Amino acid sequence: MFRKTLAIAILALAATLGCGQSPAGIYFCPMHPEVEQGQPGKCPKCGMDLTLKEAAS
C-alpha cells in the first residue's frame, strides 16, 4: 500500500512541476519562417532545429 501511495505522489508531483515540458513560446524555422510550433523540434521542410521567437519589445 505504501509503494502505491508513493508512486501516486511522485506522479502527481511530476505533473505539477511540468516534467518534460518545454519553455513556453513559439518556435520557428530560420529558413522557413512560416513553420511555427509550440515546442522545440525540427523543421519538417529542411530538418533544421527550430528557434525560439524573441518577444517583441
N, C-alpha and C positions, 0 to 999 in steps of 0.2 A: 504494500500500500504506500509506503514512504517513497519508493522509487517512482511510482506512478505520479504521485503528487509533485515530486521534484521535477520530473520530466515536463509536466504541465506548466509548472512555474518557470522553467527555463524557456520553454516555447513562448510563453506569454511575454517574458522579458525581451526575448529576441524580436518579437513582433513590435513591441513598444519602442525599442531602440532603432527600428528600421534596418535590421540586419540585412546586408546585401543590397541595399538601395543606393542608387547613385545620387550625387548632389542635384538639387532642383535646378532646372534651367532647360534651355533649348540648345541642342547640339546640331551643327550643320557641317556640310562638306565644304572645304575651302575651294574645291574645283567645281562643285555643283551646288551653289547656294540655295537652290530650290529644294534640296534634300535636307529635311529637318526631322528630328525626332526628340523625344523627351528623355532619352538616356544615352550614355556614350555607346559607341559601336563603330561599325564600318559602313562606308557609303556603298549602297547596293550597285551603283554605276561603275565606280572605279576602285573600290576597296580601301580607300584612304580612311584613316581614323577621323571620326567626327570631332569637331572643335566646339567648345562651349562658347555660346554667344555672349559677348560683353553687354552688360546693361547700359542703356543709353543714359548719359548724364545731363 
